[in-house]
């Protein structure tokens, strides 16, 4: 096997054969004149970007099937009376853009539109619960996708064990989190949560997950 000295000698011979300098000495000005100038670097202008139709973007990305969640956060303290639950009550929204992020430390992430009226309430709470929906919970998802309504009307829920965020009844799994970081991502925000507690409902999980694909709900079958 060639030692370090032999490898170095071979490299020097190759550099000499192609006319490259083999020491840190400054190159000869005549040699420098023969080197073509570096191209100028500049930012890409908006009119140079490839056109992208938002409808095409949604249609293509819609082929990626995903699970569906509802992100919830507790009501601000002090807790309001039930009849005034609306904007002062717990917060929640349907979220397709959710994923696990890290095992050590345990982190998850979800994306939310900058225009969301629910996100500021979750941000103020500083905590959230991810409710992973199961097959047959499409109506619950639609209820939390509506803006301006009392999304929790008629919805049974209990406080998650650490943050107190609403843990919706009948979901196959839930993840109780504190907000760790928030990053910008175009017209969305990327929220990172540190997992404080989590659990599953074995009976609810038997129905399988609620899936979203090309604008419609579906279910997993074997």
FENPE-V254816 format. One record per helix or strand of 3 or more residues. SS is the DSSP state (~ for helix, > for strand). FROM is the first residue (numbers start at 1). TO is the last residue. Records with the same first field share a line. If there is no record, write none. Layout:
SS: FROM-TO + FROM-TO
//
This chain:
~: 4-17 + 29-33 + 46-48 + 54-61 + 82-88 + 119-125 + 138-145 + 202-205
>: 69-73 + 91-95 + 98-102 + 107-113 + 127-132 + 157-159 + 166-168 + 173-185 + 188-200 + 209-213 + 216-219
//
